[in-house]
Amino acid sequence: MILTIRVLFFLLLFLTGRSYADDGYRLWLKYDLIKDVAKRDAYARSAQFIAVTGNSPTLKAAADELQVGLQGLLGKAVPVLTNAGNRTGGIVLSVGNGPVAGAQLRTEEGYQITSRSNNIVVSSKSDAGVLYGAFALLRQLQTLQPINTLSLTSDPKVRYRMLNHWDNPNGTIERGYAGETLWKWYELPERISPRYRDYARANASLGINGTVVNNVNASARFLTAEYLGKVAALANVFRPYGIRVYVSIYFPAPKVIGGLKTADPLDPEVRKWWADKTKEIYKLIPDFGGFLVKANSEGEPGPQDYNRTHADGANMLAEALKPYDGIVLWRSFVYKADPKADRFKAALEEFGHLDGTFDKKVIVQVKNGPIDFQPREPFSPLFGKMPKTPLAIEFQLTQEYLGFATHLVYEAPIFKECLDSDTYAKGKESGAASSSAAPSSGATVAKVVDGSVDGYPITAMAGVANTGSDRNWTGHPMAQANWYAFGRLTWDHTLSSEAIAREWIAMTLTKEPQAITRIADMMLKSREIYVNYNTPMGLSRPWTGVHFAPEPWQNKSPRPDWTAVYYHRADSVGLGFDRTEKGSNVLAQYNPEVQKQWNNPETCPLPYLLWFHHVPWTKKLSTGRTLWDELCTRFYTGADSVGWMQQQWAQVKGSVDPETYAEVAGRLETQHKEAIWWRDAWVLYLQEYAKKPIPAPFKKPERTLDEVKQLVDVYLLR
């Protein structure tokens, strides 16, 4: 009797915890009961059964997801049938090239959701497309959209939509802020964590179809038989969800693990080694995606060690992949230690002259900006300058320069700002009038990447993952939105930041309309708030090695472009990096219409002003304030705005899960303190050059510059 009471007690405790606490594990795949009875009943009438013809693992995954999702959302079991027969009022999963699936879809992975013969039909040319359609249908229910007259047609904008994990064999993650790696290498392949399947489900729900499992600063160990067996075990879990695995390679692997005397990409023995290794991989992983390469960058070896080009190295790997359906992603993040150079120019200088020399299996993967995932950067000059070479865009989801897992920064506006930028790769729009703010030509970065501009046969978008072993996956609960936003934009880059935010909130946090609006407002403003207290008006890289603590005074490093002063160039005259023809002439790397937008300090948009111009402290800006006063205004209002974010969050307390609410509230409190820390560091440091008082109504920081520097020193020691 005592045992029974104890069992009942713990069962009640478990159920109570499940009812009122949310630890974030389910991400946006929360299939909680729909509270609106009328909507729930209406959905139930259209989802009385799930019919699927075929028994592939992917179709089974689609049917299983629908069954679990509908049971949770509707509060009733929904049977899965192998054939709908003459039944109506259900969901039919259909694969093929029939009149529905083949009528409007452009790609194999696209899907249609239509109301037909009193059923909801999810159709595609492929099993994976049906899976994506199933998740899209569940999204309709989760966001309380009507489904009785559905007519959705959706194709992915790019072919390869992938996450890049910077995970190491020892379990650490470079630039990871959510615990250790998801991949338990020491347990694989014998034990398969249930988390791998949930990771795959989350990605498939967004249409992500590729995962690079290891760090671009790669270990040759991942190409050994031991580790390839572990990677193969992950591939087996991911395969039903349409996800292919890729591996980052260590370029000298033929020497390190192959016993060769060289890794020269033109050496016949080296080429044979890579061909044999690739054959070995495909025997283990028949749908292996290919290789990601970081070479001759930041100390990583590469083909230039042998006086070969990046194209030589990439084409060697493409040759090894020739018999298979795999690709090479070769990163353009390459820059040399030249104290007189402008690192901004490095990527185009390294790769521009190689346009047209890469194999058809090669995609050059380009960071969204020219420096390194800054809170705000101009788009990379490479976009629009390599018409004969497919270019993938690489974004960073993990918040390396955005406050780690402490600061709330919704990244969709960063992604969209770059994707929507016009490269003018084909010049001005026909018949457009000339002006300093050139009219759009339609050759946006997004359309360069998706092949619309130059007709690239293969296209890709990559995101450096922000996932880890933390129970909620991303450390900061709100950082889940960045994973979600990236995935949605890889499928359709025309979606707006606001639409994605509202969708994610409704699926993850709350369905209460006022709370959704309040949280969305906070998210949409969060990036600009962060920029204001961190790097306003085009300041960049005021960090040292940890990329977190404010150190705008940092001036000692093995190379100049690893210092802070290299980027902001503060002096007694003013602030900013002159990249006009009078300076480093970076602007010459852009098309003429882009140059016009940024070349004149009088008309250059303020968010990019200090990226391209060294501006006097006393210069009056378009806001009516001098540069110094404008900077102070942004530093102070940015820090104060975190207090506004706290107030916004407090207003939704009753609409959000208590555990999630407390977690975010605590991190916002820390963010507010650290925003003031950033404000004080910048203002006190720059004041030594500007020699100006802090303008009213802002008060002088309570601590001195020396005290701020000591605080940074303590942080760096921990």
Helices and strands as residue ranges (DSSP letters): H 2-20, H 37-46, E 50-52, H 57-74, E 80-81, E 91-95, H 101-104, E 111-116, E 119-124, H 127-142, E 151-154, E 160-164, H 194-206, E 210-212, G 220-223, H 225-238, G 239-241, E 244-249, H 253-256, H 268-284, E 290-293, G 303-306, H 310-321, E 327-331, G 343-345, H 346-351, G 352-354, E 362-367, E 391-396, H 412-419, H 445-449, E 460-464, G 477-479, H 480-491, H 497-508, H 513-534, G 536-538, G 560-562, H 565-568, E 574-575, G 586-589, H 592-598, G 606-608, H 609-612, E 615-616, H 627-650, G 653-655, H 658-690, H 705-717
